[in-house]
Amino acid sequence: MSTRRKKHSAAFKAQVAIEAIKEAETLSELAKRFDVHPQMISNWKREFLVRGAEIFSTKAPDEEVAKREKELYEKIGRLEVEVDFCRRASEQLGILKSSKK
């Protein structure tokens, strides 16, 4: 009879790693409290310490989304100006009939 591996969320792993970094409790105590093997806690702590700098070196997803949205709105504005220009030029050249009544 085999047991299935538990899959822990990133938030859970971060919480456990932070508790391990605080060193208020031993790994054994944390393992009992969170129902995780002490070696896993050590691995998560090590990874958290190594990759912690990445958090501050990358932009937050919200900032990236807002920047991308701003760029897209600017592009829409430019394209609308180009379409209006082409429409007026086509009307003046007689290629496109005026839609004004």
Secondary structure, 3 states (H helix, E strand, C coil): CCCCCCCCCHHHHHHHHHHHHHCCCCHHHHHHHHCCCHHHHHHHHHHHHHHHHHHHHCCCHHHHHHHHHHHHHHHHHHHHHHHHHHHHHHHHHCCCCCCCC
